[in-house]
């Protein structure tokens, strides 16, 4: 088979040196070249600054930042799986019901039956995988639209939740189970008035990020793709480092590093690498970008579609464990509207309605935009009805922005 990799160029040997010179020096040009991704980061900064001003800094206080992480972590977990489905041209309307069902199964085993807490976690994940396989079978091998299959699943698994719980709530979970969503790692490396371990992890993450983006820069130069000038590149890395360290400093002065944040960070890293650096990830983008071309290129479309739904079920199971751990119980109405929050996070984060576009990091930023808006409006005492109106308008504007980008790209060809 002929390799698709382009032949080496004379400039490859000088790529490390080229990484320090040249590149686009105008920030405005860089923003306009990738308006979809640049826009969400700018919007996030503006929204955080706005609500920090309106709440007199309460939004960015150590305690409130910790609360944002704890309150919205399960939505961010769901957004990871949802953006992968949307990239492939699908959607899942059942994740809220699956969150409720997995939490209910865990509660019955741990609270009613008296099994160890980890049995409940394992059972919840197994149920999530089984649900994902159920959806994957109907979508990938029967050929039914994901919208219809998961709409049916939303009703089916909500009914099963009511049956499993016998229409009553169960609580409380043992302390070990509760620590999944409410526990903290604090004092492992000491610190006077702050948690040094949290700062160490943040510093380690910044170093990893810097190495990763520098390697990406080298690869783009090696293949003669445009990059920003080195001073702008350094400024971007320093800006990210400053934001991460500020966030970590606030956590370190509150209760330390939340366990659920470690879980979320691990998922973001794993799925970010999977979607960007593996054959399976490239196949997901290929299916969403051009299904016919992907099929003719030898992509096993049915297999890929099946496994991305299994993956969504697994992540819904993880979200179910986190939510039931945080609420310290299982309720028949748990997970209501979670699917809409996850879908909104994906689209606000830059995913395209038609598929083929989107990133895990973008979905995380989209989810954080929703989280900051919700938290900020709650701090300001905005009533629930107004919050729904604002969220709906933000989602509408995000999709309109995606359509604008497509028309703009078509006009420039």
N, C-alpha and C positions, 0 to 999 in steps of 0.2 A: 504494500500500500504506500502511495506517495505521501510523504510528510507534508502537513499543511504549514509547518513552521517556516517563516521566510529565511532566506540565506543570511548568514552573518554579514554585517556591513563593516566598512573600514572604521566606523566610529564606535563600534562595540567596545573595543579595548579601552577607549577613552571615556566610557560612560560615567565612571566615578568622578572624573575630572569635569565632565560636562554637567554633572549634577550640581556643581558649585557655580556654574556660569550660565549665562543665557536665560532663555525662558521669557514668558510674557510678564512685562513689568506693570501693566495697567490693571489695577484691581477691578475696574469697571468692565473691562473686556472679559476677565475670568468669570465674573458673575453672570454676564449676559450669555456666555458660551454654555453655561450649565445652569440656566435660570431656575429649573425645577428644584434641584437640590439646594442651590444657593438661597432661594426664596424661603425655604422652610427654616433654615438656620437663622436668617435675618428675622423672620417672623417670631421665632422662639425667643431670641434676644429681646426684641421689642416688647413682647407680651410679658416676659419676666420683669423687665425694667418698669413697665407700666404698672403692674400689680404690686411690685416692690414699693413704688412711689405712692400708690393709692392706699396701701396698708401700712405706710410709715415703717417699712422694713421688716414687718412681721413675717411676710412671705419667705424671706431668706434667713429667718432665725433658725438656730440649730434644731429646736424642737419641731418646728413646722416642716423643715426639710425632711426630717426623719419621718414625720407623719405622711408626707407625700409619697415617700418610698414605700411605706407599709400599706397605704390605702390603695395604691394603683398598681402594685406589682403584678397582680394576677391579670390585669388588663394588658400590661406590657408583654407578659408571657403569651397570651392569646394572640397579640398583634404579630408576634414572630411567625407563628404558623399561618395566620391569616394573610400576611403579605406574600408568603411563598405561594399560597393558593392563588392569590390575585395575579401574581406574576405569570403563573401558568394559565391564566384565563378562567379561573374558577372562583367560587366563593363558598362560605360555610355559614349558614344561618342557624345552626344547631348548637354552637359552642356554649351558649349560656345554659341550655338544658343539659348538656354533657357535664358541665361544671357542677350543676346541681346533682346529677345522677352519681358522679364519682364521689362527691362529698357524702352523699347519702349512703352509698355502699360502705365507705370507710367508717361512717358513724355507726352503722348497724353492727359491723364487725367489732369495732373497738369499744363502743359505749354499751351496746346491748349484749353482745356475745362475750365481751371481756378479753378479746385477743390483744396481743401486744400492739403498740402503736405502729410499728413498722409493717405489720401485716395489713393494717388499714391502708397505709401508703401504697404498698405493693398492689393491693386489690384495686385501688382507685386507678393506678396507672394501667393495670391490666384491662380494666373496663374501658378506659379511654382508648387503648389500642384496639380493642374489639369493636368499639363504635366506629373508629376510623377505618377499620377493615370493612365494616358493613357499608359505609358510605363509598369507600373506594371501589368495592365490587360493583355497585350499581352505576357509578359514574364511569369507571374505566372499562369494565367488561360487558355491562349491559348497554351502556351508551346513553344513559339518561342525563339530562342537564343537572349540574351540581345544585343549581338554585332549587329545583323541584325536590331532589333527593334530600337535601339538608333542611328544606322547609318541612318535609314530612318527618325528618329526624327530630326537628325542634318539637313537634307535637308528640311524637312517639316517645322520646326520652324524657319529656316533661311528665307524660303519663306514667312511665316507669318509675320516675322519682317519687311521684305520689304513692305508687303501689309499694315501693321499697320502704318508704317512711310511714306507710299507713296514714298518710295525710297529717302527721304530727311532727313537731320539731324534736330533735334529739340533742342533748348536751349534758354535761360538759365533757370535752376531751381531756385525757391525762396531760400533765404538764409537758411531757416530752413531745407530744404531738403539737401542742400550742407553740413550742419554740420554733417550729418550721417557719412560721410567719411573724412571730413576735419576739423571737430570741435575738440576742446580740453577742458579738465577740468583743469583749472589753477587758483590758488589762493584761493581755497576753505578753506584751513587751513593756509594760509599765507606762509611765508618763505622769506628770504632775498637773492635774486638772484637765488632762486630755488623754485620749487613747492613742499611744504611739503606733500600735499595730495598724489602725485605720490609715494613718499617714504613710506608713511603710507600704501598704498594699496600693495606695494611690500613686506613690512614687514609682513603684514597680510597673503599674499599668501605664503610666506616662512614658517610661522608658520603652516598654513594649510597643506603644503606639508610635513613638518617634522612629524606632527601627523599622516598623512595618511600613509607614508612609515613605520613608527614605528608600526602602527597597522598591516600593511601587514607583517612585519617581525614577529610579535607575532603570527599571523595566520599560517605562514609557519613553525615556530618552533612547534606550537601546533600540526600540522599534520606531524611533523617529516620530513620536507623538508629542503634541504640544504640552508644555508644563509651565507653571508659574515661575517667575524669577526666583533665585535662591533666597534673597532677602524676604520676599513675600512668603516663601515656603517656611522659613524660620519663624516669621511672624505668626503664621497659622499654627505651627506646633507650640509656640510659646503661649498663644491665646488659649488653646485647648488645655495646656498644662495648667495655666492660671485658673481656668474654670474648674478643672478636676480637683486641684488642690484646695480651692475655696470650698467646694462641696465637701471634700474629705475633712477639712478643718472644722466645718460646721458639725458634721457627724461626730468627729472626735471629741467635740465639746458637749455633745448631747449624751447619747447612751452607747456610743461606739459603732462598730460596723454591723448593720443588720444582716442576719443569716440569709434572709430572703434576697437581699441585694447581691450576695455572693452567688446564689442560685441564678438570679437574673443575668449577672455579668457572665457567668459560665455559659449560659444559653446563648447570649448575644455573640460571644467569641466563637463558639462552636458553629452556630448557624451562619454567622458572617463569613467564616472561612469556607463552610460547605457551599454556600451560594456563589461565592466569588472565585474559589480556587479548586473546585473539583469538577469532574466530568458531569456528575449528577446535577450539580448546580447550574452548569451551562446548558444542560438539557432542559431544565425548567424554564430558563429564559428563552430557549429556542422554541419550545412548545407555545409559550405565550406570545412570542413575537411573530411567528409564522408557522402554523401547525402543519401545513402541507410541506413546506420546505424541511421541517424537522423530521417528518415521516420519511420523505425521500432521502434524507441524509442518514437514515438508519437508526434514528432515535426510537427506542421502544416506548412509544407514547403511553400505551396502556399500563405498562409496568411503572413508569414514572408517575402517572396520575394516581395509581393505586397507592403508592408509597407516600406521596405527599398528603393524602387523606389520612393514612395511618399516622403519619407524623403529627397532623393536626389533632387527631384523637389523643395522642400521647401528651401533647402540650396542654390540651384541655384537661387531661387527668392531673397534670402538674398544677395547673391553675385551680382545679377543684380542691386539691390538697391544701394549697396556700389559702384559698378563700375560707374553707371550713376550719382551718387552723386559726385564722385571724378572727373569725366570728365565733370560734369555740363551740361549734355545733353544726348541725345540718338542718336546713329548712326547706320545705316544699317549694317555696318561691325563690330560692337562691339562684343567682346567675341571671336574673331578669335583665334584659337589655344589654348584657355583656357583649353579645355578638355585634351590636351596633357600635359600641365603643371601640371594639377591635377593628372593625371595618373602617371606622372613621380615622383611627390612628394610622392605618395603612395608606389611605388616600391622602390624608393631610401630609403624611410623610413622603409623598412623591410618587406613589404607585399609580400606574395608568389604568383607566377603566377598561381598556381593551386588552390589557395584559402585556407582558414582555418588558415592563419597566418597574423598578422598585428596588429597595434595599432594606436589609434588616435594621441597619442603623437609622435609616430614614423613618421607618415605622416606629422606632423607639423615640425619635424626636417628635413625631406626630403624636404619639401617646403622651409624651411629656407636655406638649402644648395643651392637650385636652386636660391633663391633670392639673397644670398650673392655672388654667382658666377656671376649672371647677373649684379648686382650692381657694383661689383669689376671690371669686364671687362669693363663696361661703364665708370667707373672712370679712367681706364687705356687707354681709347680710342680705345678699340678693336672693329673692324668693326663687323657689324651684322652677316655677313656670318660665321665668325669664332665663334661667340657666339653660333650659331645654331649647328655647328660641335661639340663644346665642350659639350653642353647639351646632344646631341645625344650620344656621347661617354660615358658620365657619366651614362645615363640611361642604356645603353648596359652593362656597367660594373656592375651596380647594379643588373640586372637580372642574369648576369653570376655568380655573387657572391651568389645569391640565389640558383642557380643550384649546385654550389660548396658545399654549406652547406648541401643540400639534399644528395649528393653523400657521403660527409664526414660522415653524420649521419648514412647512410646505411652501410658504411664500418665498423663502430664501433659497430654495433649490433652483 
